[in-house]
Amino acid sequence: MTINGGISFWYATDTAGGAAPRAPLTGDATADVVIVGGGYTGLWTAYYLKTSAPDLRVTVLEQKSCGYGASGRNGGWLYNGIAGRDRYARMHGRPAAQRLQQAMNATVTEVIDVAAKEGIDADVHRGGVLEVARTPAQLGRLKAFHEAELAFGETDRELHDATATRARVDVADAVGSTWTPHGARIHPLKLVKGLAAACERLGVVIHESTPVTEIAPRRAVTPYGTVRAPFVLRCTEGFTAGLKGQKRDWLPMNSSMIVTAPLPDATWDRIGWSGAEALGDMAHAYMYAQRTADQRIAIGGRGVPYRFGSRTDTDGTTQPGTVAALGRLLTAFFPVLAGVEITHAWSGVLGVPRDWCATVTLDRATGLGWAGGYVGSGVATSNLAGRTLRDLVLEDTTELTGLPWVNHRVRRWEPEPFRWLGVQALYAAYREADRHEAATHTPTTAPLARLADRISGRH
């Protein structure tokens, strides 16, 4: 029987689970920096602040437990993608966007190196990222994407034809792929829990079970007390809408996953995937997958993309229809897995700004800062954000503070019911475009998808 929810499969397989929860806040307090959110962004920021300025008093406030949100539910892709790069190229020039991309390339190595330094065993395997095309239209987009990445300086990227692709991973109907070495498979919860422990060793104070209800200049308000600090950093990603006055800042986009039972060697012999690359595709309603350290396949996609009123799920519970759809997607990619046991299903939310651009910001006049809007690319981007917030707080002018995503502002999402109607229509259009491209074998992207891209502001 499939376990639905329970936060995520990663929680179910965390061998270090069962540790006592961290104590909640018990009254008013002060700090030099208070960070709201105990996921990747908040913990990386705390980590780098304390390694750079050990005397700084840093407090992290987490509403549930560290890694409860996207940091403990994602697909385990540590890779060099960043949301909004092409828009930043148009706004600030290609050289600025190239610097941003180079910083992201280096970030993959940075995360792996810090994990090793801090003794964090997060099942890291640096197999890169393989993105496949399964229709002629997808192949056209894949080749354009490959050329664009080369133009941004990623000269170590490889383009493969159908034969080479299926020799690497035997994806049904694959007609081509592009591979980058700038990626790794990880166990996301092991990374976030190890990072939290590293922060505490440095002297960071972490309060769990402490929901922040309001962020204001130089204070974070909770039901148990107010923490006052010169700097208050919002690192809440997909849960931002739950804060007072911020329901329309970032849209909590829903993503869902399933994972198989461990697969026997004979099945892996047929599938291949010996490099354990992170695996994605070029569909409009795209998928993402990994070969886990314990020999399963974890695969994800959109399902129900958005809940009315910016609501989030309850402990990862996923609609049965979404679980079934992901099962069909799994066997479409790997027909040999027909009838395989699906052991876990879960969901989580990621933060989407109105212009689909990740940002990192600090207003020194108010002491308020934030980072996020990663649109699903947060495992690595959160590390770059944490280092950048550190430099902004410490008033260090560095290469990071000069990157084009720093202090970028964007308008808010539309009020309900318009944003719910818009997101539902957007993903209905993408799914229909995918069906059309698969049925007709057209070599060009479906016009419906191009229209959806323009209306949504993604491109």
PyMOL commands that set and color helices and strands:
alter all, ss='L'
color gray80, all
select helices_A, chain A and resi 9-12+40-52+70-72+85-92+94-117+136-151+162-168+188-202+237-242+265-271+308-310+320-333+335-337+378-393+418-440+447-456
alter helices_A, ss='H'
color red, helices_A
select strands_A, chain A and resi 3-4+29-30+33-36+58-61+77-79+129-133+158-161+176-180+183-185+205-207+214-216+219-222+225-228+231-234+251-260+278-281+288-291+297-301+342-352+359-363+368-372
alter strands_A, ss='S'
color yellow, strands_A
deselect
rebuild
show_as cartoon
